Amino acid sequence: MAVLRLFAAAREAAGTATEQVPGATVDEVLDAARRRHGDQFARVLAQSKVWCNGSPATGDQVVGPGDEVAVLPPVSGGSGPPSFPRPSGMASRAPDDRPPRPASPPRRLGRLRAGHRARSRRPAVGAGRPTRTATGSRDRPGAHSSDGPDAVASDGLTRLPALPVPRSGKVAIGGRERPVMRTGPRRTPVGRRYAVVYDTSGHKVTLGVVWFLAVIGALALGWAPLTLLFGVAAGWAALEAASRSVEAGRSADPWVAGLGGAAIGASGAAGSGYLGGAILLVVLVALIVAAITTSRERVLGAAGSSVLSTVPFGLASACVLLTRDLEIGAAVVLVLFVSVYEAGDFLIGSGAANSVEGPLVGGVTIVITGLVVFVLRVPPFDGAPALVFAAIAAVTAPVGQLACSAVLPAPDAHAPAARRLDSLLLLAPLWAFASGLFVASQA
């Protein structure tokens, strides 16, 4: 989601200064904001200028996670072109609207006045040549430098001191400590659309441990608790995916997706034949509901969005149940591999500057766990096959995360249940198929 920053009348109309709004382009972000805040906000927006990442924006400009869309209303009415509030310390725009050069650091007003006459009586050192500030930016000749909070530069504009902002941690602003996370988009070789955005809010590690213990307990107790657990998880994940799609302007039915995901996930307990029947039934229901609730030309698109939000999560959950029915040891190793991958990926990837470190560490933890399974000869993977299955898991688990980003309308869409199952999206079906072939070959 893009970060929408609102100023002056736009902030008053929306009741907030900053929020996250879904959308792939600037126009989509603004349309979502209009729907969210109503007519008064729309009227203000019609008279405002829109900037993206510090530059004038166009409606079809693509935005991604971390991009900032700013709405700048006019300061006062009138028939002429609106004027916009200029942040303190920003010099006048050039005619071509290029961003201004960085302003020189400030000097305290008292020191500026006290030293004015003294400086006027002696030539300035290096006068006439541009100087370089501590941040590396060039200043105009004669610009003053200091780090005081109440400062005036030589051009008469009030300047704010530069704050050293860490990549993570806390920074003191206005006497209050505020948490600061990474600024700017994460570097990723697959593009922003399919990136994995780590949600670090809340007790994510604790919830991960609780989920692992719940799955292991359900595996030990039998098919009924496991069916209930993964049926609910699949339905919840599908409901979230469809709801986020609706918020992004797509036609999907969250209830069809939620109930369909639960049905597909639970059908794995009855066998692969019932799983295929459940998928066909969900497709049929999605078509019928779309035909009733949408126009004729949008039936296939609406049904497709509902099915896309449903089948991946239901199929992944059902394949865990199929694997347990085939061989409980294979299901335990699958859950173990996924859990250690997600732990390594989250702990490292959530603080990394790129999208490679987390999955790489997660894959290494799978390989290490595979060596333990190899040494312990956990059935049915007696010996070398444990390493083969570990390699399969190390490759397909991160691809499943990318597939989940593709299913969601945006990689940073709030869908914790979907992200709980994302590593299984490709791994679980492939694992069930490969385990079936392996067990049959050993018979």
N, C-alpha and C positions, 0 to 999 in steps of 0.2 A: 504494500500500500504506500502511496505517496503521503508526504507530510504537508498538510494544508495550514498555512499561517495567515491569520486574518488580522487586519489593522483597522483602527478607528471605527467607522460606522459598521463595517463588516463584522468586526468583533462583537459590537453591541447587538447586532441583529442575530448573530449565531449564538451568543452567550458563551463563547470560548475563544481563546486566542490561537490555540494549536490543536489539531486533531489529525488522526490518520483516516484517509478516505480512499476507498478502492477505485481503481481505474487504470487503464493502460495508456491513456493519453490525457493531455491537459483538459480537453473538453469532457471526457468521461469523469474525471475527478470533479470538475465544476458541476456537472449534471447531478452527480451523486450528492454533492453538498447542497444543491438547490432542493432536491427531494428531502433531504434530512432537515433543513432549517426553514423551509417555507417561503411564502411570497415576499415577505419583507426583505429577507436576505437576497432573493432573486433580484429585487429592484435595486438594491445597493450594488450587487454584482454587475448589473447592466451598465452602471456608470463608473466602474472601476477598471484599473489596469491590472493585468495579470503578469507576473514574472515567474520564471522557473530557474532555480539554482542561480539567482542573481542576475539573470538576463531577461529581456522581454520575451514572452512566450507566445507561441502560436497554438491554435486549437488542436492541430494534429500532431503536436510534439509528443514523442513517446516519453513516458515517465516510468520509473521503476522504484523498487524499495530504496528508501533513503533520499529520493529526490524531493525537493521542497518547492511547492507551488504557493506563491504569495499573492494575496488579493489586497490591492492598495486603492482604497476609495479616495475621491477628491476631498480636499480639506474644506472647501466651501462650494456653494452652488454657483450658478451662472450659466450663460449660454455658450461661453467659450470653452476651449478644451480644459478638462479638469487638471488641477495641480495635485500632486501627491506628496504625502509626508516623506521627507528625506531623513533617513536615520542620522543621528548626531554624528558629525565627523565625516560625512560623505560630501565630497566636493561636487560642484555642478557637473551635469552630464555634458559630454561633448555632443556636437550636432548629430553624430552618427550613433548616439546612444551606447557607445562603448563604456564598459565599467570604468570608474575613475581609478587612477593609480592609488596605491595605498597611502593613506594620510600619514604625515609625520607624527612621531610620538609627541605627547603633550608636555607642557611645562606648567608648573603651578603659577597661578595668576600673580601671587605675591612676589615670587622669584623673578617672574618676567618683568614686572614693573620696577622692582628694586635694581635689577641689573641693566635696565634699558639705557640709562645715561652712561653707565660705565662702558657698555659695549659700543655706544655711539662715539666715545672718545678714542677708541683704539680699533684698528682694523681687525676684522674677524679672521680667525685662522681658517685657511682653505676657502675664503669667500669666493663666490662665483662658481664653485664646483659642486656638483651634487654629492651628498654624503649618503652613506649606507647605514640603515638602522640595524638594530640587533636581529631583526627578523629577515634581513637580507634585501629589503625593498629600498629603492632609491627615493630620496626626498628632493624637493625643489631647493635651489640655493637659498640659504637664509632661513630655512625652516628650523624651529627650535625643537629640542628633545628633552623629555623628562618623563617621569613615571607617576606624577601626582594625580589624584582623583579629580580635582577641580582645576582644569587646565584650559588655556587658550592658546591656540597656535598663532603664527604670525599673520595669517590671513583673517583672523578674527573669529574663526569657527571654534566652538568648544570641541575638544577631542577627548575620547575615552581611552584610558590606558589599555594596552594589549594584555590579555590574561593568558598565561600559559595553561592550555587545556589539555589534560592527559587523555590518552586513548581510552582509558577506563579508570574507574575510581570515583573521586569526588573533587569538586572545585568549589571554593567559597565565592559566592556572588551575592552582593548586598548583605554581607554578614551572615548568610545562611549557607550551609553545606548542601550542595545538590549533586545527585548521582550523575555521572557522565559516562556514557557508553561510546562505542566507536562511532565516528562521524563518517558519512560517505558510504557508498555501496561496497559490499564485499567483492573482492576480485574472484571471478569464477570462470573456468574455461568453457562452460556450457551456456553462458549468458545469464542475465538477471532473471529472465522469465522462468528458468528451471533451477534457480538457485535454491539452497536449503537455508531457511532463516530460522535460527535457534531462538525459541521463546524462553528467556531466562527468568521471567517473572514467576513468583510463587516457589513452592518447594518441589522443583522438578526432580531432583535426585531422590527425594523421599518417595514421591509418587512412582518413580521407576522401580524402586525396590519393592514397594507394595504390589505393583503389577506383576513383577517376577514371582513373588511369593504366592500370589493368587493363582497364577497359571500353573505353577508347580503343584500347589495344593489341589487344584482341579484335576490335573493329570493323575494324581495319586488317588483321588476319590472316585474317579470313573467318568463315563461319558456324559452323564446328566449335568453335573456341575460345569464341566468343560463346555458343553453345548450352550448352556445358559450364559456363561461368561463371554464366549466368543460371538454368540448371537447378539447379545446386547452391544458388545464393542463394535461389531460390523454395522448394526443399525444406527448407532450413535454417530459413527464416522461418516456413513452415507448421508445422514440427516445434516450434519455440519457442512459437508461438501456441497449439497444441493442448496442449503440456505445461503452460503457464501456466493454461489453462482447467481441466485436471485438478487442478492444485494448488488452484484456487479452488472445487473441488467440482462442476464440470461434467463431464458424460459426453462424452468425446472420445477418439479413438484417435490418439496422436501418430505412430505408424508409418504409419497410413493417410494422415494429413495430410502427413507428410514425403515419402513416396514419391509421393503424388498431386500435391503441389506441384511436385516435380521433373519428373514426367511432363507436367503441363500446361505448365510453363515451357518444357521442351524441345520440345514439340509445335509451338510457334510456328515453328520452323525448317522444318517440313514444309508449312505453310500453314494458312489459317483453317479449312478443313474438318477437318483433323486436330485442331486446337485444340478445336473443338466436340465431337468424338468423345472426346477425352481428358477433358473436363469431365464428360460423361455417364458415362464409365467410372468415374471417381472417385466420382460420386454412387452408382452401383450397388454398388461395392465397399464404400463406407461403410455402406450399408443392410445388406448381407450381414454384415459384421463386427459391426455393432450388434445384428443379430438373433441372432447366435451368442453374444455376450458380455454382453448386457444383458437385462433382463426385457422382456416384450412391450410394456408400456405406455411404456417409455422408449426404444424403438427409434428413433422419429422424432427425438426430442430429441438422442440420442447421435449419430445420423448427421448431423443438422443442425449440431451443434457441430463435427464433423470437417470437413464441407464448408465451413462458414464460416471455419475456420482455414486452408483450403487454397486455395480458388478465387481470392480477391483477389490473393494473392501470385503464384500461378501465372499468372493472366491478365495481370497487369502485366508479368511477365518475358516472357511469350510475345509481347505486343504490341511490346516492344522488338525482338524478333527479326523480327516481321512488318514493322516499319518499316524495318529494315535491308535486308530482302529487297526491299522496295518501292523505296527510294531511300536510299543510304548517307548522303547529305548530310542528309536529314531526321533520320536516327538520330543523327548527330553533333550536330546542333543540339539535339535532345531531351536528350541526355546533358549537353551544355554548359549548357542552361537549368537542368536539375535540379541540377547540381553547384554553379552559382553561387548558386542559391536556398538550398540546404542550407548553404553556407558562410556567407552573410549571416545566415540565420536562426539558426544555431547560435552564431556569434560574438556576436551582439547579444542574441538571445532567451535564452540561458543565463544572462545577467546582468541581464535586465530584470525589473522589478517586476510586469509584466503580460504577457498572452499575445498582445498585438497588435504590439509593437515588432519581435519577431523575424520573423514572417511579412511584415510591412510592409517591412522592410529587404530581405528575400529577394525580394519582388516587385519592388522598385526595382532590385535588381541584375539581375533578368531583363530588365526594360525597357531598362536600359543596354546589356546584352549584345545585346538585340534590335536596338538602334540600330547596333551594330557589324556585326551580320549584315546589316542593311539597307544599310549603306554598302559592305560588301565584296561584296554580291550573292551570298551563298553559295547554290548551287543546292540544292534547287529553289525556294528562297524568293527570287526575284529581285525585290527592291524592297519595295513596301508589304506583301505577304503576310508578310514577316518580323515586322512589328510586330503583325499580327493573331495570329500564332501565339505571339508573346511574351506578348500579353495573355491568351491561353488558358492558357498555362503559369503566369502570375502568379496567376491565380484558382484553378486546379484543384490546384496543388501543395500549398497549405495545407489545402485540403479533404481531400486524400488523407491528410494527417497526422491529421486528426480521424477519418477513416474507420478508420485503423489503431488509434486508441485505442478505437473502438467494437468492433473485432474482438477486441482483447485484453480479458481480464477486468477489467483496471484500467489506467489510463493510464500508471502508473509500473511496470508489469510489466517484468521484465528480459527484453527480447527485442531485442538489438542487430541481428540480421539482419533482423527485421521492420521495425525503424526505418530500416534502410538502404534499404528499398524503399518506405517509406510515401509519399514524395512522388510516386511513380509509380502509385499504386493507381488513381487516376482519370485522371491525366494521360496515361499510356501508352495505355490503350484509346482515349481521345478523340483523342489525337495520331495514332495509327495510322489511325483512321477518317477524320479530317480530311485527313491527308496523302494517303490514297488518293483521296479526292474531288478534292483539289487537283491531284495528278499526272494523274489521268484527264482533268480539264478542260484541262490544258495539252497533252495529246497531240493 
